[in-house]
Amino acid sequence: MSVLDIKFLDTDSATIYDYTTLETTTVVKVQNLGDDALKDLGVFVTYTSTLGADVENPPDYTPESAYQVLIDWGQATVSGVTPSGGLKMTYNSAVDNSVKTTYFSRSDGSAYSNRILIGYDDDGTYNYLPSGAIITLTLTLETPLSIAAKRLFVNIGVG
């Protein structure tokens, strides 16, 4: 079992090799290509190391500040300070297959240690991705109403 066996796919099941621009909503599929199941699989956000270097219009601020803004927006939404803002992830719950929505915030998905657990249920073992299985994640960027526009460069990790 290795996270090196994880493959990212777009909605057409084509492999994602490069960065993806998220303007509103993007669907990403995560596939386990390994021979063994992946357990305790989760999604988290980190600051980017490339800082959009291969785009024509690089960001105005550091990657750490973009990461911080995204986490702050999500925390404000989770805390009820703002009605919406941040990076929202929708996926099927491993427990009862219901649709679950989570915002990346200080307590959810801001680091590997508090990653948002995803996957299927295997005899009571949640967050389990069998060999060959695919799980679909819908990522939605919500800009708070008080913000006209902002470009954020962050990494989404699965591990």
Residue frames relative to the residue before (quaternion, step in Angstrom):
aa qw qx qy qz dx dy dz
M 1.0000 0.0000 0.0000 0.0000 0.00 0.00 0.00
S 0.1562 0.7812 -0.5870 0.1443 3.54 -0.82 1.05
V 0.4813 -0.6529 0.4939 0.3132 3.55 -1.05 0.72
L 0.5133 0.6171 -0.4287 0.4146 3.59 1.25 -0.10
D 0.6117 0.5495 -0.3362 0.4591 3.56 1.30 -0.26
I 0.5344 0.6264 -0.4066 0.3959 3.61 1.26 0.00
K 0.0877 -0.7767 0.6233 0.0240 3.53 -1.00 0.91
F 0.2777 -0.7459 0.5835 0.1611 3.58 -1.00 0.87
L 0.0839 -0.8000 0.5941 0.0000 3.56 -0.92 1.01
D 0.3992 -0.6783 0.5480 0.2831 3.55 -1.22 0.48
T 0.7615 -0.3842 0.2479 0.4595 3.60 -1.26 -0.10
D 0.6836 0.4476 -0.2838 0.5018 3.61 1.20 -0.46
S 0.4808 -0.6897 0.3940 0.3714 3.58 1.38 0.16
A 0.4046 0.6614 -0.5082 0.3750 3.57 1.14 0.69
T 0.5443 -0.6380 0.4384 0.3232 3.58 -1.03 0.78
I 0.2929 -0.7243 0.5994 0.1741 3.56 -1.04 0.86
Y 0.1078 -0.8193 0.5627 0.0222 3.57 -0.57 1.18
D 0.7834 0.2918 -0.1245 0.5344 3.56 1.04 -0.75
Y 0.7248 -0.4118 0.3042 0.4611 3.56 -1.28 -0.04
T 0.2515 -0.7439 0.6023 0.1432 3.53 -1.25 0.52
T 0.3321 -0.7254 0.5678 0.2028 3.55 -0.97 0.85
L 0.1328 -0.7850 0.6040 0.0363 3.52 -0.78 1.09
E 0.0841 -0.8163 0.5708 0.0279 3.57 -0.29 1.23
T 0.7843 0.0042 -0.0188 0.6201 3.58 1.01 -0.70
T 0.8096 -0.1425 0.1394 0.5521 3.59 0.24 -1.23
T 0.0216 -0.7782 0.6274 -0.0166 3.55 -1.01 0.91
V 0.2549 -0.7422 0.6012 0.1507 3.54 -1.05 0.83
V 0.0403 -0.7803 0.6239 -0.0175 3.55 -0.87 1.05
K 0.1975 -0.7621 0.6056 0.1162 3.55 -0.99 0.87
V 0.1826 -0.7588 0.6174 0.0981 3.55 -1.06 0.80
Q 0.0700 -0.8145 0.5758 -0.0092 3.57 -0.69 1.13
N 0.3268 -0.7146 0.5886 0.1900 3.54 -1.11 0.79
L 0.1465 -0.8161 0.5568 0.0499 3.59 -0.46 1.21
G 0.5293 0.6612 -0.3945 0.3564 3.57 1.26 -0.13
D 0.6045 -0.5618 0.4336 0.3619 3.51 -1.34 0.20
D 0.7395 0.3609 -0.1967 0.5330 3.56 1.19 -0.54
A 0.5799 -0.5694 0.4539 0.3654 3.55 -1.27 0.40
L 0.3271 -0.6976 0.5980 0.2206 3.54 -1.23 0.56
K 0.1313 -0.8038 0.5785 0.0458 3.57 -0.80 1.02
D 0.8234 0.1862 -0.1806 0.5047 3.55 -1.24 0.61
L 0.2270 0.7929 -0.5229 0.2153 3.55 0.98 0.91
G 0.0555 0.8164 -0.5706 0.0692 3.57 -0.90 0.92
V 0.3748 -0.7041 0.5665 0.2069 3.53 -1.35 0.38
F 0.0510 0.7901 -0.6075 0.0641 3.56 -1.02 0.86
V 0.3476 -0.7188 0.5645 0.2092 3.55 -1.27 0.39
T 0.0393 -0.7681 0.6388 0.0193 3.56 -1.14 0.74
Y 0.5650 -0.5563 0.4412 0.4204 3.55 -1.20 0.13
T 0.5176 -0.6719 0.4456 0.2864 3.54 -1.11 0.70
S 0.3843 -0.7203 0.5304 0.2286 3.54 -1.11 0.68
T 0.6754 0.5024 -0.2995 0.4490 3.60 1.17 -0.43
L 0.2247 -0.8215 0.4973 0.1656 3.59 1.20 -0.41
G 0.6223 -0.5711 0.3465 0.4081 3.57 1.04 0.67
A 0.2071 0.8370 -0.4878 0.1361 3.58 1.20 0.54
D 0.7378 0.4100 -0.2471 0.4759 3.59 1.02 -0.63
V 0.5618 0.5267 -0.4329 0.4685 3.57 1.13 0.57
E 0.6108 -0.6119 0.3699 0.3402 3.56 -1.13 0.60
N 0.7772 0.2659 -0.1340 0.5544 3.57 1.09 -0.63
P 0.1571 -0.8338 0.5212 0.0922 3.61 0.22 1.23
P 0.6373 -0.5644 0.3648 0.3771 3.59 -1.19 0.45
D 0.5274 -0.6414 0.4746 0.2918 3.52 -1.31 0.45
Y 0.7724 0.3135 -0.1473 0.5323 3.58 1.17 -0.53
T 0.6578 -0.5243 0.3733 0.3913 3.56 -1.28 0.31
P 0.6148 -0.5562 0.3942 0.3966 3.60 -1.17 0.43
E 0.6091 0.5588 -0.3558 0.4362 3.59 1.07 -0.64
S 0.6672 0.4926 -0.3191 0.4586 3.60 0.97 -0.75
A 0.6115 0.5341 -0.3548 0.4637 3.62 1.06 -0.65
Y 0.6304 0.5250 -0.3129 0.4786 3.56 1.00 -0.88
Q 0.6773 0.5077 -0.2934 0.4443 3.57 0.86 -0.99
V 0.6321 0.5318 -0.3259 0.4597 3.60 0.99 -0.84
L 0.6659 0.5116 -0.3026 0.4509 3.58 0.88 -0.94
I 0.6720 0.4793 -0.2872 0.4860 3.59 0.95 -0.89
D 0.6353 0.5256 -0.3309 0.4590 3.61 0.99 -0.78
W 0.6420 0.5171 -0.3248 0.4635 3.60 0.94 -0.86
G 0.6766 0.4950 -0.2911 0.4610 3.58 0.89 -0.93
Q 0.6506 0.5138 -0.3147 0.4622 3.57 0.99 -0.83
A 0.6397 0.5187 -0.3271 0.4634 3.59 0.99 -0.79
T 0.6517 0.5061 -0.3131 0.4702 3.59 1.03 -0.75
V 0.6655 0.4978 -0.2977 0.4697 3.58 0.90 -0.95
S 0.7003 0.4667 -0.2611 0.4728 3.59 1.02 -0.81
G 0.5054 -0.6773 0.4069 0.3468 3.60 1.26 -0.16
V 0.4154 0.7130 -0.4685 0.3156 3.59 1.24 0.26
T 0.7770 0.1149 -0.0622 0.6158 3.58 1.06 -0.78
P 0.5608 -0.6292 0.4114 0.3470 3.61 -1.08 0.60
S 0.7974 -0.0906 0.0546 0.5941 3.60 1.08 -0.59
G 0.3476 0.7104 -0.5643 0.2367 3.52 -1.20 0.63
G 0.6843 0.4639 -0.3596 0.4327 3.52 -1.00 0.84
L 0.5882 -0.5403 0.4536 0.3954 3.52 -1.31 -0.30
K 0.1331 -0.7984 0.5870 0.0177 3.55 -0.61 1.23
M 0.1181 -0.7843 0.6067 0.0535 3.57 -0.95 0.90
T 0.1029 -0.7775 0.6198 0.0285 3.55 -0.90 1.03
Y 0.1296 0.7781 -0.5972 0.1457 3.56 -0.90 0.99
N 0.5540 -0.5873 0.4580 0.3720 3.58 -1.27 0.16
S 0.4594 -0.6915 0.4943 0.2578 3.55 -0.89 0.98
A 0.4752 -0.6703 0.4959 0.2811 3.54 -1.03 0.81
V 0.6276 0.5813 -0.3348 0.3952 3.57 1.08 -0.66
D 0.8445 -0.0010 0.0446 0.5337 3.59 0.68 -1.04
N 0.5020 -0.6875 0.3878 0.3534 3.57 1.32 0.34
S 0.4068 0.6871 -0.4982 0.3380 3.60 1.18 0.44
V 0.5432 -0.5930 0.4707 0.3629 3.56 -1.23 0.39
K 0.0939 -0.8044 0.5866 0.0100 3.57 -0.77 1.06
T 0.1377 -0.7830 0.6039 0.0582 3.56 -1.02 0.84
T 0.0175 0.7945 -0.6041 0.0595 3.55 -0.89 1.01
Y 0.2864 -0.7217 0.6017 0.1872 3.55 -1.09 0.74
F 0.4447 -0.6357 0.5511 0.3073 3.56 -1.09 0.70
S 0.1024 0.7903 -0.5869 0.1430 3.56 -0.66 1.16
R 0.7541 -0.3623 0.2605 0.4819 3.58 -1.24 -0.16
S 0.7642 0.3725 -0.1975 0.4880 3.58 1.00 -0.79
D 0.7733 0.2783 -0.1546 0.5483 3.62 1.21 -0.32
G 0.8861 0.0224 -0.0433 0.4609 3.54 -0.62 1.19
S 0.4918 0.6678 -0.4419 0.3419 3.62 1.17 0.26
A 0.7770 0.0829 -0.0565 0.6214 3.59 1.34 -0.13
Y 0.6699 -0.4789 0.3663 0.4332 3.56 -1.26 0.23
S 0.6561 0.5536 -0.3142 0.4053 3.57 0.98 -0.84
N 0.7781 0.2227 -0.1593 0.5653 3.62 1.13 -0.44
R 0.1290 0.8299 -0.5265 0.1318 3.56 1.14 0.76
I 0.4790 -0.6414 0.5192 0.2995 3.53 -1.23 0.58
L 0.3246 -0.7906 0.4888 0.1749 3.55 -0.37 1.24
I 0.0511 -0.7864 0.6150 -0.0267 3.54 -0.94 1.02
G 0.4655 0.6865 -0.4908 0.2667 3.56 -1.25 0.18
Y 0.5859 -0.5841 0.4541 0.3305 3.50 -1.36 -0.24
D 0.4914 -0.6267 0.5197 0.3093 3.51 -1.37 0.19
D 0.0028 -0.7810 0.6245 -0.0127 3.57 -0.85 0.98
D 0.8084 -0.2529 0.1180 0.5182 3.56 -0.12 1.31
G 0.7815 -0.3318 0.1692 0.5004 3.56 0.85 0.97
T 0.6179 0.5004 -0.3576 0.4898 3.60 1.24 -0.12
Y 0.1804 -0.8133 0.5468 0.0839 3.57 -0.28 1.23
N 0.7932 0.3066 -0.2317 0.4723 3.53 -1.34 0.26
Y 0.3905 0.6967 -0.4525 0.3968 3.46 0.97 1.08
L 0.0504 -0.7933 0.6065 0.0136 3.61 -0.74 1.02
P 0.3163 -0.7855 0.5020 0.1758 3.59 -0.27 1.26
S 0.6614 -0.4840 0.3910 0.4188 3.55 -1.26 0.35
G 0.8222 0.2111 -0.1865 0.4946 3.58 -0.84 1.03
A 0.5584 0.6342 -0.3864 0.3696 3.60 1.20 -0.34
I 0.2156 -0.7498 0.6153 0.1122 3.52 -1.28 0.56
I 0.0920 -0.7558 0.6449 0.0663 3.55 -1.05 0.81
T 0.2913 -0.7747 0.5452 0.1331 3.56 -0.96 0.93
L 0.1074 -0.7790 0.6174 0.0195 3.54 -0.92 1.06
T 0.1655 -0.7578 0.6220 0.1074 3.58 -0.95 0.85
L 0.1186 -0.7983 0.5901 0.0214 3.56 -0.64 1.20
T 0.0393 -0.7980 0.6007 -0.0285 3.55 -0.79 1.09
L 0.2299 -0.7565 0.5988 0.1278 3.56 -0.82 1.04
E 0.0758 -0.7899 0.6085 0.0055 3.55 -0.69 1.13
T 0.2143 -0.7633 0.6003 0.1054 3.56 -0.74 1.10
P 0.4834 -0.6630 0.4738 0.3197 3.61 -0.78 0.93
L 0.6313 -0.5769 0.3729 0.3599 3.56 -1.12 0.70
S 0.6612 0.5282 -0.3073 0.4350 3.61 1.10 -0.63
I 0.6713 0.4693 -0.2805 0.5004 3.61 1.29 -0.25
A 0.3873 -0.7278 0.5163 0.2319 3.60 -0.75 1.04
A 0.7530 -0.2426 0.2015 0.5776 3.60 0.82 -0.98
K 0.0842 0.7764 -0.6221 0.0549 3.56 -1.19 0.56
R 0.2730 -0.7382 0.5923 0.1721 3.56 -1.01 0.82
L 0.0647 -0.7934 0.6052 0.0009 3.55 -0.87 1.00
F 0.1314 -0.7718 0.6187 0.0647 3.57 -0.91 0.94
V 0.1707 0.7739 -0.5855 0.1707 3.57 -0.47 1.26
N 0.3877 -0.6761 0.5698 0.2605 3.55 -1.32 0.31
I 0.2110 -0.7147 0.6483 0.1559 3.51 -1.21 0.66
G 0.1070 -0.8112 0.5740 0.0319 3.56 -0.70 1.06
V 0.1351 -0.7451 0.6454 0.1003 3.53 -1.26 0.53
G 0.2812 0.7663 -0.5364 0.2143 3.55 -0.73 1.01
